[in-house]
Amino acid sequence: MSAQDEIQRSNPPISLPSWNDIAPAKAIIAFVDKVTKEGSADFVPPAERIAVFDNDGTLWPEYPLVGQLAFILDELKRRIPTEPALAADSIVHAALAGDFAKLLEGTHHDGLMRVLGLTLTGMTTEEFRVNVEEWLASARHPKFGHPYYQVIYQPMLELLRYLRANDFKTFIVSGGGADFMRIWVEGVYGIPPEQVVGSTSRATFELRDSGPVLVKTMNYLFVDDKPGMPVGIHQFIGRRPIACFGNSDGEREFAYDAMAPWGSLVDALKEVPQRGWSVVDMKNDWRRIFA
């Protein structure tokens, strides 16, 4: 059974059964009711019901390791035995040693960009797709021990279905690579690849003896993170969302240290009162975490 088959094998009712019936769930339902009620002053036509979701830390865990980085590290381990240049690279050694602070140094996270370039460029988009699908089928989350496609937040799956049942169009807007996410998100979240906005770089077209291919590069890199997210929404969606779901500054989904490499939950909490945002507490607001 494939990852997508396993995720799609059931058809749960359109509701929020994994949410406790308290403030956050009530706020979501009240919001959906008012924007979908015809004749209401807050009515929003279906074409304008755009909801955007961050991925890492919002739809699946990002701690202790962001999913795409886990894929990259496994790619390095797979390729090092046959590629001496990788084995000799100091940044590769830092990555495999878990020195993520080294990878994130510099304004543009130079070490991480180098590792991305070493592992993701020069291959065709089809080769990349095969690598990701094979990894997804075999890799296990380091904390929970299950395949990554099973470690998905069940309350968020229910929320996605609930919004779509009310004529919302749901998008992923994430700092993760768009090519990486588009391979599996439709089967896992029900979000088609054309509704994924992520970090991108330009591919090049080649006409080979075997036929036409697209080859991945790191040229014209666009990082869809922090200020890049609203830019990406404008550039790739073209409509301003009426609902946004994320997990903070940069990002954090459950209680780990504010100085963890994958971000903190500090600035966003300070702005909650004046901006009227709803904060979801996984411990108190959700009845269960995973399916």
Secondary structure, DSSP 8 states (H G I E B T S, - for coil): --HHHHHHT----SS-TTB-SSHHHHHHHHHHHHHHSTTSTT---GGG-EEEE--BTTTB--SSS-HHHHHHHHHHHHHGGG-HHHHT-HHHHHHHTT-HHHHT-TTTTHHHHHHHHHHHSSSBHHHHHHHHHHHHHH---TTT-S-GGG--BHHHHHHHHHHHHTT-EEEEEEEEEHHHHHTTHHHHHS--GGGEEEEB---EEEEETTEEEEE---TT-B--STTHHHHHHHHHT-S--SEEE--TTTT--SS--TT-TT--SSHHHHHHHHHT-----HHHHBS-SB-
